[in-house]
Amino acid sequence: MATPPDTPGLPEFRPFDPYTATGQDLADVHILRAEATSTDRPEDPPVSYEEAIGRLRHQPLAGGPCRHWAAYLQDRLIGLAEIALPDGDNATVALGEIDVRPSCRRRGIGTALLRAAMAAILAAGRGTVVGGGLKLDGAGARWTEALGFQVTRRVVMQQLDIDATDPGIWEIQPPSGYRTVRWAGQAPADLLASFAAARPAFDDAPRGQTSYRPTAWTPQLIRAEEQELAAHGTEQRVVAALDLASGQVAGLTTVRCYPHRHTSCLQGDTSVRAEHRGHGLGRAVKAEMMRWLTADYPELDRVYTTTAPENVHMISINLAVGYHTVRTMIWTEITTSQLAKNLASNQFPATGR
């Protein structure tokens, strides 16, 4: 990795566009992501250039439009802020992620990046700033705590290492009275309504006190999501359990395969409607998903998922199909007005992030 500038000087902060950035800026983003991962999450595999830039340009759709600001020292990018402005039920929330090259931290660069983004957050009328995906007791968690953020949610990240897992544990059939169906891309028209009705079953999982609300799915929103995913080159796969008596979706699991992540994918929603729980549907649909993925993607070596630590039932299902727990992560938040006051107070010296 290239050595960051060490000549004395003041960093510059300016808006950043991932789609018009120079080749040098994109190379520096990769260095930033790779070094931050190695330092903060050494349990994770190295970050490739394709993954770093793909993640930058393929923001999670539920986050809404995303704006960026970069910190430069001698024209080299050393820090990056991403602020997402969701709509719908989350139109009062701004989602933030800020990172700085480890060798350039504790100079106040991350705090200055947050200050640079505050005008856009205030102009958008967002009453709450939320930071997610922070490793418990990690550098980012300590920094947000110093800024006045409060922990509102905890999740555990689990990982399934395919080569180390006996595929025999995925040979599970759906229980009597049910059958499974699967699709990639668009949901079948005859299942769309019950698919939308089953997805909110995920919403009663523990979510802490976070202000960020899960999507209230409708058939129209599902179709819009499918179109957006296709436009970004992301494949969503669904395995659903159907109730034979009604022909309706009783349970489901989703996985997203991103174009910039060839060896890993993300397990998304897994839900079972309340009246169909207790029959093993969650494990059955997850096991079939693994059979499907490994048959179609021989290069795949890892699948990730997250769930609340209180959701012991889902954690046990994940363990049963081969996952192991990697780390605990937190969501933090603060009111925008309080954050603005804290940042204006100058109580965060250059020794901060």
Stockholm file with secondary structure:
# STOCKHOLM 1.0

chainA/1-353         MATPPDTPGLPEFRPFDPYTATGQDLADVHILRAEATSTDRPEDPPVSYEEAIGRLRHQPLAGGPCRHWAAYLQDRLIGLAEIALPDGDNATVALGEIDVRPSCRRRGIGTALLRAAMAAILAAGRGTVVGGGLKLDGAGARWTEALGFQVTRRVVMQQLDIDATDPGIWEIQPPSGYRTVRWAGQAPADLLASFAAARPAFDDAPRGQTSYRPTAWTPQLIRAEEQELAAHGTEQRVVAALDLASGQVAGLTTVRCYPHRHTSCLQGDTSVRAEHRGHGLGRAVKAEMMRWLTADYPELDRVYTTTAPENVHMISINLAVGYHTVRTMIWTEITTSQLAKNLASNQFPATGR
#=GR chainA/1-353 SS CCCCCCSSCCCEEEEECTTTCCHHHHHHHHHHHHHHHHHHCTTSCCCCHHHHHHHHHSCCGGGCSEEEEEEEETTEEEEEEEEECCCGGGTTEEEEEEEECGGGCSSSHHHHHHHHHHHHHHHTTCCEEEEEEEETTSHHHHHHHHTTCEEEEEEEEEEEEGGGSCGGGGCCCCCTTEEEEEEESSCCGGGHHHHHHHGGGGGGSCCTTCSCCCCCCCHHHHHHHHHHHHHTTCEEEEEEEEETTTCCEEEEEEEEECTTCSSEEEEEEEEECGGGTTSSHHHHHHHHHHHHHHHHCTTCCEEEEEECTTCHHHHHHHHHTTEEEEEEEEEEEEEHHHHHHHHHTTCSCTTCC
#=GC SS_cons         CCCCCCSSCCCEEEEECTTTCCHHHHHHHHHHHHHHHHHHCTTSCCCCHHHHHHHHHSCCGGGCSEEEEEEEETTEEEEEEEEECCCGGGTTEEEEEEEECGGGCSSSHHHHHHHHHHHHHHHTTCCEEEEEEEETTSHHHHHHHHTTCEEEEEEEEEEEEGGGSCGGGGCCCCCTTEEEEEEESSCCGGGHHHHHHHGGGGGGSCCTTCSCCCCCCCHHHHHHHHHHHHHTTCEEEEEEEEETTTCCEEEEEEEEECTTCSSEEEEEEEEECGGGTTSSHHHHHHHHHHHHHHHHCTTCCEEEEEECTTCHHHHHHHHHTTEEEEEEEEEEEEEHHHHHHHHHTTCSCTTCC
//
